[in-house]
Amino acid sequence: MSQEDNQNLGVDLGEFLDFYLLDSQEQIEKLAAGLLQLEKEGNNVGLINDLFRSAHSLKGASGTMGFTSIVALTHSAEDLLDRLRQGKMEVSLPMVDVLLAVTDRVKEMLSQVEKRVEITAEYQDLVDEMRALMNGETPAPVKEADSNDMKENLTSNYTRVDFQLSLEVAEQVKSSQDMGHGVYQVDIKFAPNTLMRAVRAVMAVQRMENLGKVVKLRPSVEELEVGSEEGFAMLILSDDPPEEIRGEILLVSELAEVEVHPYRIGDAVDGYGSEEVAAAQAAELLPVVEAAPSLPVRPEAKPVQAAPVIPAAPAAPKPAAGNGNNAATDGNNQVHTIRVDTVRMDNLINLVGEMVITRTRLVQIGHELKEQYRMDALVNNLNETTVYLGRLMSDLQESAMRLRMVPIGTVFSRFPRLVRDLARKTQKEMELVLRGEDTELDKTVVEVIGDPLMHLIRNSVDHGIETPEERRAAGKPELGTITLDAYHEGNHIAILISDDGKGLDLNRIYEKALSRGLVGEREGLSERDIANLIFLPGFSTADKVTDISGRGVGMDVVKKALNNLGGMIDITTRQGQGTTFTIRLPLTLAIIQALLVEVSTEIYAVPLSSVLETLLVERKDIKNVGGLPMVQLRGNTLPLISLRDKFELPAPEAEAEEVFVVVVGLGDKALGLIVDGLRGQQEVVIKSLGDFLNNLPGIAGATILGDGKVTLILDIGSLIQDILVTRKG
């Protein structure tokens, strides 16, 4: 039954589409995770039955909605799995390959359904391969989409438009390209005698907002209004395939032709040299497009279940017999979880944040009234009520913040398939071990952390894990291991990406940095300092560039992404034994406890989770070592940074003999912030500074104080990274 038939029968399935998509995406993720497990375990009858049920459920739901293409593809997969569970076939690598290809194709189809466009993805090739397997034939290998081949085919016979990008925009576009996002030039021609051409261009831009971001239009809308151009070109960023981009724009009337070509931002960008174009944080420009929510995967070989959007409340214990409460507590109709649109949840968090600001304002007013009317009973009652309100607000805030916390396993589950495919491509033997998937952190962090982790895993696959021959010669097992782990560390989360490969060649890294003038011959760098040089823009020791790594952009992008999240990354490596990358991130990016400090005429907020202690230091005890002020603290040397000098604030007429030092730390690194005074602790709501001010070095955001003034929140991770790593590098 098609969707048109359903409408003719008076049944409107549109209202059920969101439920269908949610269920289908969970089924396809469960199917993909189960296939990876099946590849390891072989003929596990219970697992095969689970896979068969997932395929059958997906087929049935798609048939109800009238999506015949998905039905046909999943029906063939169901037949193949049915042969497996009947024992008529054995699990084989070609079978797993083609079934994984089916999951990818269904995801593509579901993505088109989600965008409310016609399903155009081809599927007959996969159906033929599954039939060949069932007939005992050897099918042709499932060909993975080669983005380079596609780019070569699409790039021929077109004129590259100079969009005259500014340096800042060019950096952002190149950063998106380096992180694997699609950058396209779209050439559009008007139909003959088209009126209001500028309006058609605006409509095309609005259509593209469904698929990505329009960077530049040539000619501009103003030029189209007064000119008689036959067409125009758009520079866009999108993770959707060119066919979908073309189809979306062709929905605008009076557009005759649409051609989509990959637009390569090379080493020279619109007249700017490669040294000027540093990789920028792509998450600022283009959100990662996902076809479906991910599944947490355990390292043990056990079936996995999809993680709900909101953690389920624990089931109520069964009441004792005869207590008369069975009817209230023992029922199959109880609902322990609900699905909430993330927009509604974000609105709730924003309202809680505004209430926190208002509560802080009330506290400030109460203190001012008490100063003037100490003996007034109404003032005392007001302050008592404000204290009680503060307790309620703290409970409300904690409950609201828990809604934002999601398991990091939703990100980890993307990578078993990635490692499997990269292992096949590099002809290496390796496994990915996942730990700590239940560790929770803010959903905003989860949404951004995926790309940095992907870069680090690809780096471990390409540069860390050796070939089976090299591992045998080194006395290692042929199977290499990459471990992804997460755990809480105070008010931060630590994520470890480690491998048992060959480790970093520190001598080669130092020689490469020396040859490029990044370090001096007389600089005494520790092993950790040398290892951190790989985060410099464009730095790479690879002899050749592959489609996995070697361009020298991935690690720089990782560092920038983590800095924007208020986190940092550290490296531990041992030659011949492996490398571990340790990422530390704040648990939440919404409401925090902060220490307010005075610097010149300004007030700054220091996240309290990063504050170790506060000191009163005499100026004569501060020594300058290697260009950095230092002070001795309990036998150790503590590097210092003057916030007045960092932010170029005016100096007082007379310097005090003693200064306040706020000692902050992240992981095993510590830094002292020289300030003029301490104002006390306060709960603050982190507000974004917007696109134009979002990348200020050392600044994580802003907040509103109780007196209504705006103050900046310091980015401790960025300051530590800059002082202790970048300056040494």
Beta strands, then each sheet from edge to edge (+ up, - down):
strand 1: 182-190
strand 2: 212-218
strand 3: 231-238
strand 4: 255-262
strand 5: 405-407
strand 6: 430-434
strand 7: 440-442
strand 8: 480-489
strand 9: 492-499
strand 10: 568-574
strand 11: 578-586
strand 12: 591-599
strand 13: 602-607
strand 14: 611-618
strand 15: 623-625
strand 16: 628-633
strand 17: 636-642
strand 18: 658-666
strand 19: 669-675
strand 20: 677-685
strand 21: 699-704
strand 22: 710-714
sheet 1: 2+ 3- 1+ 4-
sheet 2: 5+ 7-
sheet 3: 6+ 8+ 9- 11+ 10-
sheet 4: 20+ 12- 13+ 22+ 21-
sheet 5: 14+ 18- 19+ 17+ 16- 15+
end
